[in-house]
Amino acid sequence: MNDMKRTSALVAAAMATVLAGVALAAAPARPDFTGVWTNAGAPGIGGATRGGGPAPLPLRPEAKARVDAYQKLVGPVGDSPGGWCLGYGMPSSMLSSGGYPMEIVQRPEQFTITYEAHTEMRRFYLGARNAPQADRIPGRNGYSSAHWEGNTLVVETDNLVDQVDQRWAHSDEAKIVERYHLEDKPDAQGRRVLVADMVMTDPKFYTAPVTEQKRWAEVPNGRLLPYECPEEFWNHRLEELAKKAGVPLP
């Protein structure tokens, strides 16, 4: 390489470095939601904090009939998915979770949220990290993709499964949008407060969008505790086997 080509290559490399630095400097600083969070304010439905108590859901008649049939089935015995170690599913995993805390781990391309209840986990991907629609597997928590609008994290969830076994029942056509932001001021205890405003639409189940709000307060140096729900069932099974065999538990 002659001197002129070498100089041109060095200039191009230097310009690329400068442009990359300018791009980084121009990128807005995003709030960091990393941490352990617990219910903030007066809890409502299992921790959902919108005032006024649980409002009637705008269920379509056919959806209400299904929900009523489900309640009639499980009501006399008080059964629930959680009682059988099954996670709540969205939006209950976010809005209620029995009032248990959650932990957020934030990276530029991904958010990972672990709810202490049932160790339920959600992942939000951003940009190119997202899976194509054809590769998204339906589930109780669906598939969540996210993007930033200023300092607000917008999370869109689809690929949900039909659920009548939770407070916010929905069909497999439901779509959920959550908007997360930090309040401008800390609470009375000096803790950061994280707010999620949720809108769920479902043409099969509802005549209007369902809206809720959830507020969390940060737990400094907080940790999630183990939630080993299946272990109780296994211990019960061992007791049954020992009793049937007429021997003490080993």
CORQUI-V660929 format. One record per backbone hydrogen bond with DSSP energy under -1.0 kcal/mol. NH is the residue of the N-H (numbers start at 1). CO is the residue of the C=O. If there is no record, write none. Layout:
((NH,CO) (NH,CO))
This chain:
((6,2) (7,3) (8,4) (9,5) (10,6) (11,7) (12,8) (13,9) (14,10) (15,11) (16,12) (17,13) (18,14) (19,15) (20,16) (21,17) (22,18) (23,19) (24,20) (25,21) (26,22) (27,23) (35,104) (37,102) (38,217) (40,215) (44,48) (46,44) (48,45) (49,213) (59,57) (60,205) (64,60) (65,61) (66,62) (67,63) (68,64) (69,65) (70,66) (71,67) (72,68) (73,69) (74,70) (75,71) (78,74) (79,74) (84,81) (85,82) (86,81) (90,140) (93,89) (95,91) (96,92) (99,96) (100,97) (102,37) (103,114) (104,35) (105,112) (107,110) (111,124) (112,105) (113,122) (114,103) (115,120) (116,101) (119,116) (120,117) (122,113) (124,111) (125,144) (126,109) (129,126) (130,127) (135,132) (136,133) (139,159) (143,158) (145,156) (146,125) (147,154) (149,152) (152,149) (153,180) (154,147) (155,178) (156,145) (157,176) (158,143) (163,170) (169,167) (170,163) (174,171) (175,201) (176,157) (177,199) (178,155) (179,197) (180,153) (181,195) (183,193) (187,191) (190,187) (194,216) (195,181) (196,214) (197,179) (198,212) (199,177) (200,210) (201,175) (206,202) (207,58) (210,200) (212,198) (214,196) (216,194) (217,38) (218,192) (219,36) (222,219) (229,227) (232,229) (234,230) (235,231) (236,232) (237,233) (238,234) (239,235) (240,236) (241,237) (242,238) (243,239) (244,240) (245,241) (247,242))
